[in-house]
Amino acid sequence: MDITLPVVDTLLMTARSATQFLRVRKASLTPSAYVSSVVSLLDSSTGNPIGTFSIPDVQPIGSGTMVLDFSSGSKRASGAKITPGASLQLVSTNGVAGHLHLEVDRISI
């Protein structure tokens, strides 16, 4: 899933039923503007963050792409799991402009 930012705090993806959950394998954020900000991916049911990007107020040396990689070990079981029936939510403190790429699976229980 690719998203062009800015996006107001929003639900990014939703489980289709209470017997399905989302598993986030990877999230990559490439800011196009640098303003001190925090961008979090949350479980909409619990409000708990599954990952957070800290955006500096000055562009770092290099590509500027920040990656949260939740995959490890067995590909089948890897990733950050969201509560069954819940959504993946994006929340930011000062907003952000750029590009967000997500690798997310919908898994039936």
Secondary structure as UniProt FT lines:
FT   STRAND          2..5
FT   STRAND          10..14
FT   TURN            18..19
FT   STRAND          20..31
FT   STRAND          37..43
FT   TURN            44..46
FT   STRAND          49..55
FT   STRAND          66..69
FT   TURN            75..77
FT   STRAND          80..81
FT   TURN            84..85
FT   STRAND          87..92
FT   STRAND          98..108
//
